[in-house]
Amino acid sequence: MVTYQIISIKDFKKKGARCITPYVKPDLSKEITGSGAFWKDLGKSPRDHNILLLYHIVHKGEDTPIEFFNNEWCYMQ
């Protein structure tokens, strides 16, 4: 069973937050992923939350979810 943490952000739109659409399959080229990013179907965030279908890197010995948007890799929390 997959669980999710619901987080409410006060004044969400005023703070410039925007929605992203995560990848549903590993479709980035090796030029983007390099040798460090790998696809993982089910993972855990550093705070032990379930995360589905994301690219990951190994950081401090743990699989860490990342997302590629606006030509940059971003750490997912």
QUIZIWO-V514285 format. One record per pair of residues at least 24 apart in sequence whose C-alpha atoms are under 7 Angstrom apart, sorted by the first residue. I is the first residue (numbers start at 1). J is the second residue. If there is no record, write none. Layout:
I:J
I:J
This chain:
2:50
3:50
4:49
4:50
23:53
23:54
24:53
25:53
45:77
